[in-house]
Amino acid sequence: MLTFAPVVFAVILLAALFITAIRVLREYERGVVFTLGRFTGVKGPGLIILIPVVQQMVRVDLRTRVLDVPSQDVISRDNVSVKVNAVVYFRVVDADKSVIQVENFMAATSQLAQTTLRSVLGKHELDEMLAEREKLNLDIQTILDSQTDAWGIKVANVEIKHVDIDESMIRAIARQAEAERVRRAKIINAEGEQQAAEKLVEAARIIAEVPEAMQLRYLGALHDIAGERASTIVFPFPVDIMRALGKAAPGA
């Protein structure tokens, strides 16, 4: 019985080594393989066989990750203090760089997103933060994508979620919006009066050039008076008719 003990032990040891040498990677996973501490390649997906003790593997997930950037205190270019948070969508495109070039790419990307959010938004005024979010999102994405490229990371999208403003600033913005609406109303009213004055000047010019146009205007006025329910009607007598009668009977 004792002669079989070393054989059994050897079989168990070989089986254990064989089990530890086998790795199975899913479709969205890659394995960064190191042989005696040196990078020797990226493998996967599927069945991977490693040399026990000599080779080690680090799993890397290639799926898109969602990073919630916590609220950041930002002072805009017009000296308004706001709190801004965002969300970043990114994924690993080079598994070897994400393991070799940075210790923890998730934490590094989070810190970089926070500093970039503060620096980019600090260059814009509050009105731009509220009205031009798509442009700001693109600017932040471009900066993050260029800086994380060395880590093998591709930033797909950046979205600013909330811009929290102080209550007093909200009231000031409401007053500003109301003043803007009043200003636009006055401008529209002034433009209407200007157009009406131009039309009156044009009508006066036509009447001066064509006297018959005044007679048409006179008939129109009579039509308007006849349509009203008035007890007293003042009937205007055209001066041109009086002049014509005076020329016809000069001795009268």
Backbone as a ProteinNet text record, in pm:
[ID]
protein_1_A
[PRIMARY]
MLTFAPVVFAVILLAALFITAIRVLREYERGVVFTLGRFTGVKGPGLIILIPVVQQMVRVDLRTRVLDVPSQDVISRDNVSVKVNAVVYFRVVDADKSVIQVENFMAATSQLAQTTLRSVLGKHELDEMLAEREKLNLDIQTILDSQTDAWGIKVANVEIKHVDIDESMIRAIARQAEAERVRRAKIINAEGEQQAAEKLVEAARIIAEVPEAMQLRYLGALHDIAGERASTIVFPFPVDIMRALGKAAPGA
[TERTIARY]
82.2	0	85.8	201.7	285.6	349.8	367.7	429.8	339.4	209.1	116.3	100.1	141.2	121.3	193.9	321.4	385.6	320.3	273.8	209.1	79.3	1	-125.4	-101.1	-1	32.1	75	153.9	199.1	82.5	-11.1	-128.4	-212.9	-232.2	-311.2	-241.6	-110.5	-36.3	-45	-31.8	-42.4	-182.8	-283.4	-421.4	-444.7	-391.6	-406.8	-336.2	-215.4	-142.9	-215.8	-273.7	-346.7	-470.8	-539.2	-658.4	-621	-513.4	-471	-417.2	-377.1	-322.3	-431.2	-553.5	-661.9	-738.4	-763.4	-845.7	-945.8	-1064.9	-1168.7	-1211.2	-1194.4	-1228.7	-1355.4	-1445.2	-1568.9	-1539.9	-1642.8	-1626.3	-1581.1	-1625.3	-1591.9	-1469	-1395.4	-1277.8	-1150.3	-1042.1	-909.4	-814.7	-712.7	-614.7	-478.2	-424.8	-289.4	-194.1	-108.5	-23.2	117.4	170.6	307.6	384	500.4	587.4	709.9	721.2	829.4	836.1	719	710.3	714.4	741.8	749.4	622.9	575.8	455.2	484.3	399.4	421.2	302.9	194.1	86.2	-50.4	-149.5	-289.1	-361.3	-432.9	-501.6	-650.7	-726.1	-869.5	-946.5	-1076.3	-1153.6	-1141	-1198.8	-1197	-1109.4	-1057.3	-976.8	-831	-773.5	-634	-561.6	-443.2	-360.8	-231.9	-207.2	-88.8	8.4	132.9	235.2	232	198.5	189.1	318.7	303.2	412.6	488.8	510.2	589.8	507.4	381.3	297.1	181.4	148.6	31	-51.9	-181.6	-272.8	-360	-384.7	-473.2	-593.1	-713.1	-835.6	-871.2	-915.1	-957.6	-1093	-1188.2	-1323.4	-1328.2	-1373.2	-1378	-1513.6	-1608.6	-1741.8	-1740.5	-1840.5	-1851.7	-1883.5	-1810.3	-1829.5	-1894.5	-1972.1	-2040.2	-1977.1	-1923.3	-1856.6	-1936.7	-1985.8	-2062.3	-1965.8	-1951.8	-1862.3	-1935.8	-1885.7	-1956.5	-1963.7	-2051.5	-2072.3	-1943.4	-1914.9	-1795.1	-1834.2	-1765.3	-1786.7	-1710.8	-1785.1	-1727.6	-1762	-1664.2	-1686	-1676.8	-1787.5	-1793.1	-1710	-1698.9	-1619.2	-1680.3	-1812.9	-1877.9	-1895.9	-1809.5	-1801.1	-1930.7	-1990.7	-2109	-2070	-2098.8	-2064	-2178.3	-2147.3	-2246.6	-2188.5	-2276.9	-2238.4	-2279.6	-2185.4	-2208.9	-2164.4	-2248.4	-2207.8	-2234.1	-2167.1	-2173.8	-2159.4	-2176.4	-2157.6	-2072.1	-1977.4	-1881.9	-1897.3	-1906.7	-1913.6	-1780.8	-1711.7	-1583.9	-1564.8	-1466.6	-1435	-1286.4	-1235.6	-1095.7	-1082.2	-991.5	-967.8	-833	-737.2	-606.5	-587	-606.7	-600.1	-461.4	-356.5	-221.5	-187.8	-230.4	-202.8	-278.6	-401.2	-480.5	-423.1	-339.6	-276.7	-135.6	-61.3	80.3	100.5	24.7	51.5	-9.2	-108.2	-173.8	-208.1	-196.5	-220.7	-367.3	-455	-599.2	-667.5	-699.7	-753.2	-889.8	-967.1	-1098.4	-1084.7	-998.6	-976.8	-909.3	-814.4	-744.7	-840.3	-927.9	-1025.2	-1122.7	-1162.5	-1253.7	-1190.9	-1066.9	-1000.4	-978.3	-941.3	-920.2	-1050.4	-1161.3	-1290.7	-1331	-1302.6	-1337.9	-1260.1	-1130.1	-1048.8	-1081.9	-1107.2	-1142.3	-1275.5	-1372.1	-1503.3	-1490.3	-1410.2	-1393.1	-1319.1	-1215.1	-1135.5	-1211.7	-1288.4	-1361.7	-1477.2	-1557.3	-1673	-1632.2	-1516	-1470.5	-1436.1	-1422.2	-1391.6	-1516	-1635.1	-1759.1	-1846.9	-1936.3	-2031.3	-2150.1	-2229.5	-2341.6	-2443.1	-2470.1	-2567	-2522.2	-2392.3	-2341	-2354.7	-2336	-2353.2	-2496.5	-2592.1	-2732	-2783.1	-2730.2	-2786.2	-2703.3	-2575.2	-2487.6	-2425.7	-2509.2	-2457.7	-2395.6	-2453.3	-2398.9	-2256.3	-2231.9	-2096.3	-1999.7	-2043	-1957.2	-1929.5	-2033.2	-2012.5	-1906.3	-1912.6	-1815.5	-1674.7	-1663.5	-1531.5	-1469.5	-1549.2	-1498.1	-1461	-1544.6	-1515.8	-1385.2	-1364.2	-1241.8	-1117.2	-1122.5	-1005.9	-980.5	-1085.6	-1069.1	-1017.3	-1071	-1031.7	-884.7	-838.2	-697.8	-603.1	-643.4	-554.6	-556.3	-667.9	-675.7	-633.2	-597.1	-554.8	-428.1	-339.5	-217.6	-247.1	-364.6	-403.7	-484.3	-502.1	-580.4	-729.3	-776.2	-917.1	-976.7	-1098.7	-1173.4	-1295.4	-1302.4	-1417.4	-1522.7	-1635.8	-1740.3	-1832.8	-1864.4	-1962.5	-1948	-1980.8	-1984.8	-2113.7	-2187.1	-2313.8	-2315.5	-2337.7	-2357.9	-2501.3	-2517.7	-2650.9	-2721.5	-2658.3	-2724.7	-2629.3	-2688.5	-2618.5	-2699.6	-2655	-2727.2	-2682.2	-2782.1	-2755.2	-2815.1	-2753.1	-2803.1	-2940.5	-3021.3	-3158.1	-3160.4	-3069.8	-3065.3	-3030.7	-2942.6	-2906.5	-3023.3	-3105.9	-3224.1	-3319.4	-3339.4	-3427.1	-3367.9	-3236.6	-3173.7	-3190.1	-3178.2	-3196.7	-3340.7	-3437.7	-3578.2	-3604.2	-3545.8	-3561.6	-3496.7	-3382.6	-3315.7	-3400.2	-3461	-3546.1	-3668.1	-3726.5	-3842.5	-3804.5	-3688.4	-3642.8	-3616.9	-3564.9	-3540.4	-3670.5	-3774.5	-3904.2	-3965	-3951.8	-4003.6	-3929	-3797.2	-3717.6	-3760.2	-3782	-3824.2	-3961.8	-4052.8	-4186.1	-4179.7	-4094.7	-4081.1	-4021.3	-3924.5	-3863.8	-3966	-4045.6	-4148.6	-4251.3	-4291.6	-4388	-4330.3	-4202.4	-4139.8	-4128.2	-4092.3	-4084.7	-4220.4	-4326.8	-4461.1	-4499.8	-4467.2	-4497.1	-4416	-4291.9	-4209.8	-4266.4	-4309.2	-4368	-4498.4	-4579.7	-4704.8	-4677.2	-4576.2	-4542.6	-4494.7	-4414.3	-4368.1	-4484.8	-4583.5	-4699.7	-4783	-4794.7	-4869.3	-4800.8	-4667.8	-4594.5	-4612.4	-4609.7	-4629.9	-4770.3	-4871.2	-5008.7	-5024.7	-4964	-4973.4	-4908	-4797	-4728.6	-4817.1	-4886.2	-4973.5	-5091.3	-5149.8	-5264.2	-5222.5	-5098.4	-5052	-5029.5	-4984.2	-4958	-5085.9	-5182.2	-5306.9	-5424	-5482.3	-5592.7	-5715.2	-5737.5	-5854.1	-5849.6	-5728.8	-5717.9	-5784	-5782.5	-5850.3	-6000.3	-6054	-6198	-6234.9	-6150.8	-6175.8	-6170.7	-6078.7	-6070.3	-6193.7	-6241.7	-6362.7	-6483.9	-6499	-6609.5	-6599.1	-6476	-6458.5	-6500.9	-6471.9	-6512.6	-6664	-6731.4	-6878.2	-6936.5	-6873.8	-6921.4	-6908	-6798.3	-6779.5	-6880.6	-6909.4	-7006.9	-7146	-7182.2	-7314.9	-7333.7	-7224.8	-7237.3	-7252.6	-7226.8	-7237.7	-7379.4	-7422.3	-7554.6	-7540.8	-7537.2	-7522.8	-7647.9	-7684.8	-7804.5	-7775.4	-7650.4	-7612.8	-7498.8	-7512.8	-7410.4	-7370	-7241.6	-7187.6	-7142	-7205.1	-7176.6	-7074.2	-6952.3	-6850.6	-6873.5	-6855.2	-6872.9	-6737	-6701.9	-6567.7	-6543.5	-6424.3	-6386.1	-6372.3	-6333	-6316.2	-6447.9	-6558.1	-6688.9	-6728.2	-6698.1	-6729	-6649.8	-6527.6	-6448	-6503.5	-6545.7	-6603	-6730.4	-6813.9	-6938.4	-6907.4	-6805.3	-6769.4	-6720.4	-6647.8	-6600.1	-6715.4	-6816.4	-6926.9	-7017.6	-7033.2	-7118.3	-7037.7	-6957.9	-6873.2	-6950.9	-7068.8	-7144.8	-7229.1	-7232.1	-7316.5	-7254.6
-120.5	0	125.7	117.7	235.9	270.4	167	193.4	274.3	269.9	345.3	491.2	523.1	658.8	764.8	747.2	849.6	863.7	753.1	759.3	837.9	809.6	880.4	1029.3	1059.2	1199.2	1270.7	1202.8	1263	1287.2	1191.1	1207.8	1325.8	1335.4	1447.4	1579.4	1582.9	1706.4	1745.9	1647.6	1678	1726.6	1664.1	1706.6	1848.7	1881.5	2017.4	2118.6	2083.8	2174.8	2192.4	2083.7	2092.6	2180.7	2166.5	2249.2	2395.9	2424.7	2565.1	2621.9	2534.2	2583.1	2617.6	2573.1	2595.7	2722.9	2807.8	2927.5	2932.8	2977.9	2996.2	3142.2	3210.2	3351.9	3367.8	3453.2	3481	3570.2	3589.8	3665.1	3808.1	3867.3	4006.8	4018.6	3909.4	3912.1	3884.1	3941.1	3912.9	3886.1	3803.7	3770.7	3825.4	3909.9	3963.2	3867.1	3799.6	3691.2	3744.9	3707.4	3741.4	3610.4	3599.5	3483.2	3527.4	3473	3512.8	3664.9	3725.3	3869.5	3954.8	3896.6	3974.8	3953.5	4063	4056.4	3974	3873.6	3785.9	3782	3854.3	3858.3	3866.5	3888.4	3894.7	3776.8	3701.7	3582.8	3591.5	3508.7	3500.5	3558.2	3530.6	3451.6	3301.3	3220.2	3075.9	3009.5	2890.7	2810.2	2854.9	2881.6	2925.2	2827.6	2782.7	2694.3	2768.5	2780.7	2848.6	2747.4	2787.2	2704.8	2737.4	2641.8	2670.9	2729	2821.6	2888.1	2982.3	2943.9	3025.6	3141	3116.1	3216.6	3256.5	3385.9	3439.9	3520	3529.6	3598.8	3696.9	3812.2	3914.3	3927.7	3910.4	3923.8	4071	4104.3	4241.5	4235.1	4311.8	4318.2	4427.7	4393.1	4490	4556.3	4526.4	4586.3	4733.4	4807	4949.2	4965	5052	5078.8	5215.7	5227.2	5353	5409.1	5529.6	5594.2	5716.5	5714.9	5827.6	5926	6042.7	6145.6	6220	6220.5	6289.1	6439.6	6504.6	6648.8	6724.8	6818.3	6900.5	7046.9	7115.6	7259.1	7333.3	7404.1	7474.7	7622.5	7707.9	7852.6	7892.3	7941.6	7975.5	8100.2	8131.7	8247.3	8377.9	8381	8500.2	8491.4	8411.4	8403.4	8355.8	8252.4	8190	8050.1	8020.4	7890.7	7792	7679.4	7576.8	7440.4	7342.2	7203.5	7124.8	7055.1	6984.4	6839.7	6746	6605.5	6553.6	6444.6	6392.1	6240.7	6180.3	6036.4	6015.1	5919.2	5891.6	5746	5725	5591.1	5563.4	5457.7	5424.9	5273.8	5228.9	5086.5	5069.1	4950.4	4917	4863.6	4920.6	4875.6	4805.7	4838.4	4771.2	4713.5	4581.3	4517.6	4527.7	4514.6	4519.1	4656.4	4765.8	4899.4	4926.3	4878.5	4903.7	4834.7	4731.1	4661.1	4712.2	4739.8	4774.5	4924.1	5009	5152.5	5223.2	5165.2	5230.2	5124.1	5163.4	5066.1	5027.7	5128.5	5104.6	5201.4	5154.3	5245.9	5300.2	5228.1	5276.9	5399.3	5390.2	5503.2	5619.5	5587.4	5693.5	5769.5	5698.6	5764.6	5848.7	5801.3	5877.4	6009.2	6003.7	6126.9	6223.4	6168.7	6254.2	6319.1	6245.6	6301.8	6415.8	6403	6508.5	6636.9	6623.7	6743.2	6806.3	6724.2	6778.2	6849.6	6795.1	6859	6997.3	7010.2	7141.2	7238.8	7192.8	7283.9	7332.3	7243.1	7282	7374.3	7339.7	7421.9	7555.6	7561.1	7688.2	7792.4	7751.3	7845.4	7902.5	7860.4	7905.5	7976.6	8059.6	8129.5	8039.4	8083.7	8002.3	7979.4	8081.4	8065.9	7958.4	7949.7	7847	7707.3	7695.9	7566.4	7515.8	7608.5	7569.4	7549	7623.9	7621.3	7541.3	7519.6	7454.3	7326.9	7240.2	7118	7023.5	7015.5	6923.5	6962	7089.6	7136.1	7107	7131	7104.7	6955.2	6873.3	6728	6683	6737.8	6701.1	6747.1	6866.2	6916	6827	6790	6704.5	6567	6512.4	6381.2	6383.2	6488	6496.9	6500.3	6578.1	6588.2	6455.6	6393.6	6265.6	6157.9	6154.5	6051.3	6064.5	6187	6206.7	6170.1	6195.1	6169.1	6023.3	5952.8	5811.5	5717.2	5771	5686.1	5606.9	5665.2	5595.6	5478.2	5477.3	5366.9	5259.6	5274.7	5178.7	5191.2	5312.2	5335.3	5428.9	5398.7	5480.8	5537.5	5669.9	5736.9	5755.6	5688.3	5691.3	5810.3	5848.7	5955.5	6014.8	6144	6215.4	6295.7	6282.7	6354.9	6428.3	6559.7	6637.8	6615.2	6565.3	6529.4	6646.9	6709.1	6815	6932.5	7051.7	7175.1	7239.6	7223.8	7274.4	7416.3	7506.6	7648.5	7689.6	7787.1	7838.5	7903.8	7901.9	7954.6	8102.4	8180.4	8322.8	8344.9	8260	8272.5	8233.6	8138.4	8101.1	8218.5	8290.7	8409.1	8516.6	8533.7	8634.1	8596.8	8468	8422.4	8444.7	8421.1	8443.5	8590.6	8679.9	8823.3	8862.2	8803.8	8832.4	8785.6	8666.9	8616.2	8704.6	8751.7	8840.4	8971.7	9027.3	9151.1	9129.1	9012.1	8981.2	8972.9	8912.6	8905.8	9044.9	9131.2	9269	9343.4	9324.7	9391.3	9347	9216.2	9166.8	9219.9	9230.5	9283	9429.2	9507.9	9648.7	9660.1	9574.8	9579.1	9542.4	9439.4	9399.9	9510.5	9575.6	9685.8	9802.3	9834.6	9945	9912	9787.3	9748.7	9756.1	9720	9731.5	9875.9	9964.8	10106.7	10163	10120.3	10167.1	10121.7	9995.8	9946	10018.9	10046	10119	10261	10327.5	10462.9	10462.2	10361.3	10352.9	10333.5	10252.4	10232	10360.1	10436.1	10561.9	10662.5	10668.6	10759.8	10718.2	10590.4	10542.8	10574.5	10556.8	10588.8	10737.6	10822.2	10966.6	11007.3	10941.3	10971.8	10934.6	10822.3	10780.2	10876.1	10917	11010.1	11143.4	11188.6	11317.3	11310	11194.2	11181.2	11155.5	11086	11051.5	11105.9	11221.4	11278.1	11187.2	11106.2	11018.1	10917	10888.8	10795.5	10850.3	10983	11044.7	11026	11029.3	11007.1	10863.8	10767.4	10628.8	10614.6	10684.9	10680.5	10744	10849.6	10918	10825.7	10753.1	10657.9	10545.2	10502.7	10399.4	10448.1	10574.5	10630.1	10636.9	10674.2	10679.2	10539.4	10439.1	10301.6	10259.8	10298.6	10264.4	10336.2	10463.2	10537.5	10478.4	10436.6	10379.1	10248.5	10175.9	10048.4	10064.5	10179.8	10201	10246.3	10206.9	10246.1	10375.1	10483.9	10614.6	10698.3	10774.6	10859	10983.8	11026.7	11148.6	11116.1	11153.9	11131.3	11266.2	11293.8	11415.5	11379.6	11440.1	11408.2	11507.9	11464.7	11557.6	11584.9	11712.3	11753	11780.3	11709.6	11726.2	11867.4	11916.3	12050.7	12054.9	11944.9	11943.7	11968.7	11917	11938.9	12086.2	12148.4	12292	12375.9	12342.3	12417.3	12399.9	12274.1	12251.2	12330.3	12338.9	12416.8	12566.9	12612	12755.2	12792.9	12702.5	12732	12729.7	12642.8	12632.4	12758.6	12814.6	12933.5	13043.1	13116.6	13221	13341.6	13365.2	13482.6	13454.6	13334.6	13301.5	13356.1
0	0	0	67.2	75.7	-58.1	-142.3	-271.7	-363.6	-339.7	-424.2	-379.3	-259.6	-206.8	-289.7	-324.7	-408	-544.7	-601.2	-732.5	-724.1	-620.8	-603.9	-581.4	-498.9	-472.4	-600.1	-681.2	-806.5	-901.1	-906.8	-992.7	-946.9	-816.4	-763	-791.5	-775.3	-802.7	-948.1	-1038.4	-1181.1	-1218	-1158.1	-1184.8	-1136.8	-1018.8	-965.9	-1055.2	-1100.1	-1189	-1322.2	-1371.6	-1497.9	-1484.2	-1369.6	-1347.3	-1336.4	-1265.7	-1251.9	-1382.7	-1474.5	-1601.9	-1701.8	-1677.2	-1772.5	-1735.6	-1835	-1818.3	-1933.1	-1902.3	-2004	-2001.1	-2113.1	-2124.6	-2207.9	-2160.2	-2233	-2353.9	-2435.2	-2559.3	-2533.7	-2422.8	-2392.7	-2303.1	-2281.6	-2195.2	-2274.7	-2225.8	-2280.5	-2164.6	-2191	-2088.4	-2123.8	-2035.7	-2053.1	-1983.8	-2060.5	-2010.7	-1983.9	-1866.1	-1828.3	-1804.3	-1866.5	-1847.9	-1770.8	-1648.3	-1557.6	-1541.7	-1534.6	-1511.9	-1635.5	-1751.8	-1874.7	-1956.6	-2018.9	-2102	-2227.1	-2251.1	-2366.8	-2463.2	-2435.5	-2532	-2466.6	-2552.2	-2510.1	-2573.1	-2493.3	-2542.1	-2511.4	-2587.4	-2566.7	-2683	-2686.7	-2588.6	-2615.9	-2524.2	-2539.9	-2436.4	-2469	-2378	-2385	-2268.4	-2258.1	-2164.9	-2206.3	-2124.1	-2089.1	-1959.9	-1909.3	-1849.9	-1846.8	-1781.6	-1632.6	-1550.9	-1406.9	-1351.7	-1259.2	-1188.5	-1281.5	-1404	-1496.4	-1553.8	-1586.1	-1650.3	-1558	-1564.4	-1494.1	-1593.9	-1563.6	-1654.8	-1577	-1637.3	-1580.5	-1672.6	-1617.1	-1696.7	-1713.7	-1834.3	-1865	-1933.1	-1881.7	-1937	-2042.9	-2163	-2273.6	-2290.3	-2205.7	-2218.8	-2177.8	-2225.7	-2192.6	-2044.2	-1979	-1836.7	-1819	-1713.7	-1681.4	-1554.6	-1565.7	-1453.7	-1412	-1288.7	-1235.2	-1169.6	-1230.2	-1176.1	-1065.7	-943.9	-834.4	-856.8	-781.7	-796.6	-768.5	-856.4	-845.3	-827.7	-736.7	-718.6	-827.7	-910.4	-1024.9	-1013.1	-1038.5	-1045.3	-1191.8	-1245.7	-1388.3	-1417	-1543.9	-1583.9	-1535	-1515.7	-1461.6	-1309.2	-1243.1	-1096.8	-1031.9	-1087.5	-1029.3	-982.3	-855	-798.8	-822.8	-885.6	-915.3	-881.1	-868.2	-848.9	-973.5	-1032	-1158.5	-1142.1	-1186.3	-1193.5	-1333.4	-1366.9	-1504.1	-1500	-1616.3	-1633.1	-1756.7	-1746.2	-1853	-1896.4	-2027.9	-2085.6	-2157.1	-2114.2	-2176.1	-2175	-2253.1	-2259.1	-2289.5	-2257.5	-2282	-2424.5	-2501	-2638.2	-2652.2	-2564.1	-2561.6	-2422.2	-2411.3	-2279.1	-2218.3	-2299.9	-2244.6	-2186	-2254.1	-2202.3	-2072.7	-2063.6	-1943.3	-1820.4	-1840.6	-1728	-1702.4	-1808.5	-1794.4	-1769.6	-1839.1	-1835.6	-1714.5	-1649.7	-1536.3	-1432.6	-1304.7	-1197.6	-1188	-1184.4	-1174.6	-1270.3	-1390.5	-1492.8	-1454.4	-1375	-1333.6	-1243.1	-1141.2	-1051	-1122.7	-1211.9	-1284.9	-1376.1	-1443.7	-1530.8	-1450.7	-1332.9	-1248.3	-1203.2	-1156.6	-1112.2	-1228.6	-1343.6	-1460.6	-1505.7	-1499.1	-1537.5	-1443.8	-1316	-1221	-1247.7	-1265.5	-1290.9	-1425.9	-1526.3	-1658.6	-1654.5	-1579.3	-1567.3	-1506.3	-1402.2	-1338.7	-1430	-1496.9	-1579.3	-1702.1	-1765.3	-1886.8	-1853.3	-1753.6	-1720.7	-1660.7	-1597.4	-1541.2	-1645.7	-1770	-1878.4	-1944	-1899.9	-1962.1	-1860.3	-1911.8	-1826.5	-1793.4	-1695.4	-1649.2	-1761	-1841.1	-1950.5	-2049.2	-2074.7	-2165.6	-2104.4	-1973.4	-1907.3	-1920.1	-1914.1	-1917.7	-2060.2	-2155.8	-2291.2	-2391.1	-2363	-2460.7	-2402.5	-2350.2	-2286.8	-2388.5	-2506.7	-2607.5	-2645.6	-2658.8	-2693.6	-2579.1	-2455.7	-2340.9	-2326.6	-2349.9	-2344.5	-2444.4	-2564	-2667.5	-2631.3	-2572.7	-2532.8	-2425	-2325.3	-2217.3	-2271.8	-2360	-2418.3	-2497	-2575.8	-2656.5	-2568.8	-2461.5	-2372.6	-2301.1	-2248.3	-2180.1	-2274.8	-2395.5	-2491.2	-2528.9	-2545.1	-2582.8	-2468.6	-2343.8	-2230.6	-2186.8	-2210.1	-2171.1	-2283.7	-2398	-2509	-2473.1	-2393.4	-2352.8	-2259.9	-2199.3	-2110.2	-2183.3	-2313.9	-2390.5	-2368.3	-2339	-2306.5	-2410.7	-2453.7	-2548	-2477.4	-2466.6	-2406.1	-2514.1	-2497.4	-2600.1	-2586.6	-2463.8	-2446.5	-2307.4	-2296.3	-2168.5	-2163.5	-2054.5	-2040.1	-1906.6	-1911.8	-1789.7	-1742.5	-1620	-1572.5	-1506.1	-1407.6	-1331.6	-1312.9	-1318.6	-1283.7	-1173	-1048.5	-932	-902.3	-893.5	-871.3	-737.6	-673.5	-546.8	-565.5	-457.3	-465.9	-502.5	-446.1	-479.1	-625.4	-679	-820.1	-910.1	-866.1	-944.3	-955.2	-845.4	-849.8	-940.3	-935.4	-1022.3	-1169.2	-1199.8	-1338	-1382.3	-1290.4	-1324.9	-1354.4	-1273.4	-1300.3	-1433.1	-1460.5	-1587.7	-1705.9	-1692.7	-1800.2	-1820.1	-1709.4	-1721	-1789.2	-1751.2	-1815.6	-1964.6	-1999.3	-2140	-2218.6	-2158.2	-2226.3	-2245.3	-2143.2	-2155.9	-2265.7	-2271.4	-2375.3	-2514.8	-2531.9	-2662.5	-2699.9	-2600.2	-2628.3	-2673	-2608.2	-2648	-2787.8	-2817.9	-2951.8	-3058.1	-3031.6	-3128.9	-3147.2	-3037.4	-3046.7	-3126.2	-3100.5	-3173.9	-3322.4	-3354.1	-3494.7	-3562.1	-3491	-3547.8	-3575.2	-3481.2	-3503.4	-3619.5	-3630.9	-3742.4	-3876.9	-3885.9	-4009.8	-4041.4	-3936.3	-3958.9	-4009.5	-3950.5	-3995.1	-4140.1	-4176.2	-4314.8	-4410.6	-4372.7	-4458.1	-4469.8	-4359.1	-4366.3	-4457.8	-4449.4	-4537.6	-4682.7	-4708.2	-4845.1	-4894.7	-4806.5	-4846.2	-4873.7	-4789.2	-4810.8	-4942.5	-4975.8	-5101.6	-5221.9	-5213.5	-5322.4	-5337.7	-5224.6	-5230.1	-5287.8	-5253.5	-5306.6	-5456.7	-5505.5	-5647.9	-5727.6	-5668.8	-5738	-5655.8	-5690.9	-5611.6	-5607.2	-5711.7	-5710.2	-5595	-5546.8	-5435.8	-5310.6	-5295.5	-5180.4	-5189.7	-5311.7	-5328.4	-5289.3	-5326.7	-5285.7	-5134.3	-5073.6	-4926.7	-4864.4	-4929.8	-4882.2	-4890.2	-5003.2	-5016.7	-4914.1	-4886.1	-4783.9	-4647	-4617.4	-4488.4	-4478.6	-4589.1	-4589.2	-4565.5	-4624.7	-4605.2	-4458.7	-4396.3	-4255.6	-4167.5	-4200	-4119.3	-4134.4	-4255.9	-4278.3	-4203.1	-4177.4	-4106.8	-3957.1	-3902.7	-3759.4	-3722.8	-3603.7	-3552.6	-3473.2	-3543.9	-3478.1	-3504.1	-3405.6	-3420.4	-3501.2	-3500.8	-3572.8	-3666.9	-3792.1	-3892.8	-3949.5	-3942.9	-4002.8	-4143.2	-4240.8	-4380	-4432.8	-4455.1	-4506.6	-4655	-4690.9	-4829.4	-4889.8	-4996.4	-5053.6	-5103.7	-5077.3	-5122	-5272.5	-5334	-5479.9	-5551.3	-5496.2	-5558.8	-5548.3	-5433.8	-5419.1	-5518.8	-5538.2	-5635.6	-5776	-5809	-5943.4	-5963.7	-5861.3	-5871.6	-5884.1	-5813.9	-5821.5	-5958.7	-6025.5	-6161.1	-6261	-6237.1	-6330.1	-6322.8	-6204.6	-6188.7	-6123.8	-6198.7	-6139.7	-6090.8	-6144.2	-6099.2	-5977.3	-5933.2	-5819.2	-5693.2
[MASK]
++++++++++++++++++++++++++++++++++++++++++++++++++++++++++++++++++++++++++++++++++++++++++++++++++++++++++++++++++++++++++++++++++++++++++++++++++++++++++++++++++++++++++++++++++++++++++++++++++++++++++++++++++++++++++++++++++++++++++++++++++++++++++++

